[in-house]
Amino acid sequence: MSNSMEIVSPITNKIMPPRTTDTDARSQGRIPYDKPTHENTLMLFIDHQIGLMTGIRDFSSLAEYRSNVVGLARVAKALKIPALISSSNAQWQNGDTLPEIKELFSDQPIYRRTGIINCYEDPTFRTAFEDVVTRTGRRHIIISGVTIGTCCAMPTLSMMQDGYKVYPVVDACGAWNHYEAEAAMSRMACAGAELVTTFALACELQADWKLPSAKDMLGPFIQNLPEYGFVLQNFWNNANQHVVPDPFGMVK
């Protein structure tokens, strides 16, 4: 029988950044970890409209895709990250913005573009975007769009030209086919965008489950990542609330 030791980190531990500064890392040929946080990011939800969503073909189901989009929106809400919402020709075939997004951000306007495809090239949206940037100083942009090749990739490339750090959330974007998704991801990554996924990004933004936002952040994981939500609910139902009685008396 072997003896093992367990070293438990103190609950007083705080997040420890890298020892090397960004400047020193660059001077040594390394890539700095330009970390997105709940304090330096904005979120853009572009053209998640019920008409356009019916054309998505690169997910196993639209339910999975919608759950990622709504989960990302709930993360923004839980962490109080400013969000901008835009739609394209909602008055016609593209349809209105996803109801869950409208409900979550009922206090926010929807910038309804009337023809310009790239939201960053639309003067009305750009004015609103730059106003938030000026007011908050946030220049790390998290973006999701109904189609990755247009609604996400095109503004991503435009914003990067203007010096923004951009994080496309690839599983909160859809595509007409897998070629579009692969081409768009390659194009954005080659340009320097940092591709992320919804719940890995959520963990990166939360950073430490001891922080006060943890309680609110459990919501998106339970509601929109059922694989993890079931694990949480199963454990706490049995270990804490005794929803299912334990006839063996093993759960204390």
N, C-alpha and C positions, 0 to 999 in steps of 0.2 A: 504494500500500500504506500503510495507516495503522498507526501504532505504538500499542500499548495498554500500559497500566501495570497491574500487579497488586499490590495491597497485601494481604498476608497477615497476619491478626491473630496476635499472639504466642500460643503455647500456654500461656503463663503468665496470660493474661487470665482474670479472674473475672467472674461475673455482675454486671452493673451495674443496680441498681434505678432506678426513676424518681427524678428529682431532687426532686419535690414530695411532701411527706408526705401521708398519707391525710387528716389534719385540714385541711391547707391546700387540698387538692384539693376537699374538700367545701365549704369556705368560699367557693371560687371557682365553685361550681356544677358541678364536674366529678365524674365517677364514679370512685372509687379502684379500682385494680386489686388486688382482694383475692385474691392468688394462692394457689391450692392447692399445697402442697408435700408432700414425703414426710414432713415433720416436723410438719405441723399437721392432717393429715387422718386420718379413719377411713373404712373402706369397709364398706358394708352390702350383703349379697347376700340378697335377699328372695324366697323361694318359687320359686327356680329348680328346679322339680321335674319329673320325667320325665312325669308324667301331665298336668300343666298345660301343659308345653311343646308337647304335640301340638296344642293349640288355637291356636297362634300363626299369624296369617294375613297379617301385613304385611311379611314378608321374602320374598325370592325363593326362599329355601330355609331349612329349619331348621338345616342345616349352617352357613350363614353366621351365623345368630343364635347358635347354640351356640359357635361359634368366637370371637365377640365377648365372650360371657360368660366363657369360659375364659381368653381373652386378658386381660381385666380382672383376673381372679383371679390370673393369673401376674404381672401388673404389681404387684399388692399384695404378692405373695410376694417378688418381686425387690427391691422397695424397702422391705420389712419394715414395711409399713403395717398396723396392727392391723385385723382384719376380724371382723365379726359376721355369723353365718349364721342364718337362720331359715326354718322351713317351716310350712305351714298344712295341718292335717289329713292329714298324710303317711300315717296308718294306713289311709286310705280311698282314694278315687278320685284324689286329687291326686298320689299317688306320692312316692317318696323324692327327696331332693336329688340333683342332677346328680352322677354318680360322680366327675367330674374335680374338682369343688369339694370333695367329701369327701376325695379323695386329697391335694389341695394343702394343705388345712387339717385334716389328720388329727389334729392336736394341739389343735384347737379344738372346743368343744361346738356342737351345732346346737340352737337354741332352737325347740322344736316347739310352735307355738301350736295350740290345740284349738278354735278357733272365732272368735276376734277377728280381723277382717280386716286392720285397720290395725296393723302390727307395733308402732308407737310407742304404741298404746293398750293393748297387752298388758302387764300388770304385770310378768310374768317377764322379757320381753324388755327393757322399759324399765329395769328394775333393772340388768340386765347392761350395757345401753348407758350409763346414767348412771355406772355404776361405772368403765367404761373412760374416759369423759370426765373424771371426777374424777381418776383415776389418771394420765392422760396429759396433760390440759389441751388435748386436741385438740377443736376445735369446728367444723372444716370437714368436712362430711359428704358423702362420695361414695356415691351410692346407685344400685343397679340392682335391678329386680324383674321377675319373669316377665311380668307385665302392667303396662304403663305407667300405665294409668288407675286401677288400684287399688293394687297392690303397691308402686308407686313414688310416684305422685302423692299418695296419701293421707298416708303418713308424711312426705313432703316438706313438705306444707302444715302438718302438725302441728309438725314440728321447727322450721320457720321461725317459727312463733308463739312458740316458746320461745327464739328468738334465735340459732339455729344458721345457719351459712352452708351452703347445700345445693347440691350439684352432681349433678343427675340425669344418668346416662349413658344417653342416649336410644337408642343402637343396641345396648345390652346389656339392653334391655327389649323386650318384644314387645307385641302388641295383637291383639284378636280381629278387628279390621278397621282400615282407615286412619282412619276417623272417630274411633275411640277414641284413636289415637296423636296425631292433630292436636289434639283437644280437650284431652288431658292436657298436651301440650307448651305449648299456649296458656295453660292455666290456671296451670301452674307458673311460666312465664316472667312472666306478668302479676303473679304474687305476689312476684316477685323472685328466684326460683331461677335459677341459671346453668346452662343446658343445655349439656352437653358430649358428645363422642363418644369412644369407647374409645381410639383411638390418637392423636388430637389431645391428649387428656388425658394419655396416657402420655408424650408429648413434653413437655408442660407440667410434669409431675411430675419428669421426668428433668432438664430445663432445660439441661444441658450434657453433651454426650457425652464430655467429658474426665473426668467424675466417676467414682469407683470403681465405682458401680453400673451403669455402661454395659454391662459384660460380661454381667451377669445380665439386664439389660433387653433385650438383643438376642433372648433366647429368645422372649418373647411376639410380637415383630415377625416373627421367622422362622417360628414355628409357627402363629400365628393371624392374621397379615396377609400372606398368600402373595404378594400383589402386590409387596410390598416385600421379603419374604423371598427370592423368586426373584431379584430384582435383586442382593441381597447375595451370595447363594450363587453366582450365575453369575459375578459379578465375581471373588470370591475363589477360586473353583475354577480359574478360568483364569489370573488374574494372579499367584496366589501358590502354589497347590498343583499346578497343571498337571494337573488331572484329565483334561482333554482335551488331548492333545499338539498343539502349534502347528507345523504343517509349514512355515509361512512364516517362522518364527523372529522374529515380530514382538513377542511377549510376552516380556519379559525377566524 
